[in-house]
Amino acid sequence: MNTITLTLEGMSCGHCVGRVKKTLERLGDVRIEDVQVGTARITLAGGPEALARVLAALADAGYPARPAVA
């Protein structure tokens, strides 16, 4: 499992955080570590395909994401 931090666009309030959490909860191979306005830290069970599914799901929900630069 890999823990990754994502930078999300379009998050500005607690409602946005809730929508992101619900989106991530629907994905079976993702464990949510932390979600705050603008960022999400998750643990992925899977490789690049799992990350691609997460990024696609978040974009579909209106929160385009990319891995955060360390």
N, C-alpha and C positions, 0 to 999 in steps of 0.2 A: 504494500500500500504506500502511496505517495501523498504527503501533505503538500498542498499548493495554496498560495495566496493569489487571488484574482482581484484585479482592479475593474470595477463596474462603472459604466456611464449611466447617467439618468437617475441615480438614486439620490433623493433629497430629503427623505423623511422616514419615520417609523413605518408608515404604510408600505413604502418601497421595500424596506427590510423584510417585512412580512411576506410580500409577494415573492421576493427572491428565495426566502426560506421554503415557501410552499413549492416553488418550482424545483428546487434542489431535492426536497423530500420525495418528489415523484420519481426521481431517478434512483434505482435500486442499489447502484454500486458507489454511492456518494454518502459520506458521513460529514455532517456539518460541524465544524469546529467553532466558527464564529462568523457572524454577519453583522457588519456595521455599515453606516452610510458610506458608500463608495468602495467598500472592500468586502471580500468574503474569503474565509480560510476554510478549506475543505480537505478531506482525505478521500482519495480516489482508490477504489479497488479496480485496477485495470490500467491499461497503458494509454497510448495516444488516442485510441478510439473512444475511451471513456471521457477523456478531456474534451474531445471534439463534440461528443453528445452534450456535455455540460455547457460548453460555449454556445452550441446551437439552441439549447433549451432556454438559456438566459437571453439570447438575442431575440428569440420568438416572444419572450415575455416582455420585451422592451428595454432590456438592460444589457447592451453589448458589453462583453467582458474580454479581458486578455490577462495572461499571466503577469503578475506584478514583477517589476524588475527589482532584484535584491539589492 
